Amino acid sequence: MTTPLVILRQEDGVAEIRFNRPDTLNALSLDLAKAFADAVDRAIATASTRAILLGAEGRGFVAGGGPDRYGR
């Protein structure tokens, strides 16, 4: 079982999206950005969503970005 890069929870009209790469201080990568975009798409596709709350696992929200595995 793989650990999800982004966790989405929805309850009472609030979608909580949490970055889940605490080992890298949630540094942005292409895969994380795609997972985040997918979570946002799923959250706004739910008619009852009124707000989106962003958070992160671990001690860093987002440490920044850098080259992905393709060097871009």
C-alpha positions as CSV (number, residue, x, y, z in Angstrom):
1,M,0.0,0.0,0.0
2,T,1.4,3.4,-1.0
3,T,1.1,6.5,1.1
4,P,-1.1,9.2,-0.6
5,L,0.7,12.4,-1.4
6,V,-2.4,14.4,-0.6
7,I,-5.2,13.6,1.9
8,L,-8.7,14.9,1.2
9,R,-11.4,14.8,3.9
10,Q,-14.8,16.3,3.4
11,E,-17.3,17.0,6.1
12,D,-20.1,19.5,6.8
13,G,-19.4,21.6,3.7
14,V,-15.6,21.8,4.4
15,A,-13.0,20.1,2.2
16,E,-9.7,19.7,4.0
17,I,-6.7,19.1,1.8
18,R,-3.5,18.1,3.5
19,F,-0.1,17.7,1.9
20,N,1.4,14.4,3.0
21,R,5.2,14.4,2.4
22,P,6.4,15.3,5.9
23,D,9.8,13.6,5.2
24,T,10.5,16.4,2.6
25,L,8.7,19.2,4.6
26,N,6.0,18.8,1.9
27,A,8.3,20.2,-0.9
28,L,6.4,20.6,-4.1
29,S,7.1,18.1,-6.9
30,L,5.3,17.5,-10.1
31,D,3.6,14.4,-8.6
32,L,2.5,16.4,-5.5
33,A,1.2,19.3,-7.6
34,K,-0.9,16.8,-9.7
35,A,-2.2,15.1,-6.6
36,F,-3.1,18.5,-5.2
37,A,-4.9,19.6,-8.4
38,D,-6.8,16.3,-8.4
39,A,-7.9,16.8,-4.7
40,V,-9.1,20.3,-5.6
41,D,-11.1,19.0,-8.5
42,R,-12.7,16.3,-6.3
43,A,-13.5,18.9,-3.6
44,I,-15.2,21.4,-6.0
45,A,-17.1,18.6,-7.8
46,T,-18.9,18.0,-4.5
47,A,-21.9,20.3,-4.5
48,S,-22.0,20.7,-0.7
49,T,-18.4,22.0,-0.5
50,R,-18.5,25.6,0.7
51,A,-14.8,26.0,1.8
52,I,-11.4,24.4,1.2
53,L,-9.0,24.3,4.1
54,L,-5.3,23.7,3.3
55,G,-2.9,22.0,5.7
56,A,0.1,19.7,5.8
57,E,1.4,16.8,7.8
58,G,4.6,17.3,9.8
59,R,6.3,20.4,10.7
60,G,6.5,22.2,7.4
61,F,3.6,23.5,5.3
62,V,5.4,23.6,1.9
63,A,9.2,23.9,1.8
64,G,9.2,25.1,-1.8
65,G,9.8,23.3,-5.0
66,G,12.6,22.0,-7.1
67,P,13.4,19.8,-10.1
68,D,11.2,16.8,-10.5
69,R,12.6,13.4,-11.4
70,Y,13.0,14.6,-15.0
71,G,15.2,17.5,-14.0
72,R,12.6,20.2,-14.8
